[in-house]
Amino acid sequence: MNTLSTYLIIAALLFGLGLLGVLQRRNLIGMLISIELMLNGANINFMAFNRFLAPEPAVGQIITLFVMGLAAAEAAIGLSIILALFRKFRSINVERAQQMRG
């Protein structure tokens, strides 16, 4: 039996794993994937609230599609920044990227 709390626990676990990944990783690609996990956790929340609580049936779905579009844009921009950093430093390590502060 699926209830709202089941979906919220799964979403919280995904978000927590993503947050842990962002804080633990030193690799920019790993951090980008962890951010995607966090966004997917938020999307599960939107869809769960849409299914169980929303008076309008499409509000959560529209917000989820908007977040998915933002995630795609974030991935494209993030990968282009990572590629530029790799060309300059020959590494995608976060510590190497901090040398760009000026």
N, C-alpha and C positions, 0 to 999 in steps of 0.2 A: 504494500500500500504506500503510494507516494504522497507525502504531505509537504507542506511548505517548509517545515523545519528540515526535512531531508535535503531539499535543494539548497537551502541556506547553509547547511553544514558542508555540503560538497563545494559550494562556491567559496566559503570561508577557507576551506582547505586549499583550494586552488590559489586563492589570493595570498594565503600565508606562504605557500611554496614559492610563489612568484616573488614575494617580498624577501624571503630568505635567499632566493637565488640572486636577486639584485644586490643584496648586502654581502653575500659571500663571494660572488664571482669577481675575478679580475680581468676576465676576457669580455670584450665588448659585445661579441656575438651572443655569449651566454646571458649577458645582462639584457640584451634585446629580446631574447626568447623568454626570459623571466618576466619582462614587462608585458609580453603577449599573454602569458599565463594570468597575470593580474587582470588584464582587460577581459579575458575569458571568464574569470570568476565574477567580475562585475556584470557581464552579459548574462550569466546564469541567474544572478539575482534579479535582473530586469525581467527575464522571461518567467521566472518563478512568481514574482509579484504580479506580472501580467496575467498569468494563468489563475492564480488564486484570489487576488484582491482587486484587480482593475475593473472599473465599471465600463470603460471603453476597451474593446477587445484588441485593438491594434497598437495601443500606446507603447507598451513594452517592446513590441516587435520593431516599431519604428526607431525607438531609442537604440535598440540592439544593432540595427542596421547602420545607424549613424556611428556608433562606437566601432563597428567593424570597418567602416570606411576610414575613420580616424586611425585605426590600427594599421590599415594598409598604407596610409600616407606616412605614418610614423616609421614603419618598416622600410619604406623606400628612402626616406630622408636619412634615417639612421644608418642604413647600409651604405649610402653614398658618403656620409661622414666617416664611417669606418674605413671605407676604401681610400679616402683621401688621407686619413691618418696612417694607414698601412703604407701608402706610397711614400709618405714623408719619413716615417720612423722604422719601417720594416717590422712592425709589431702591432698587435691589436690589444696590447696590455694597457690597462687603465693608468698605471704608474708612468708609462712612457708618454701617454697623452697629456699628463699634467705638466709636462715640460713646455707646453705651448702657452702657459700663462705668461703674461708680459707686463 
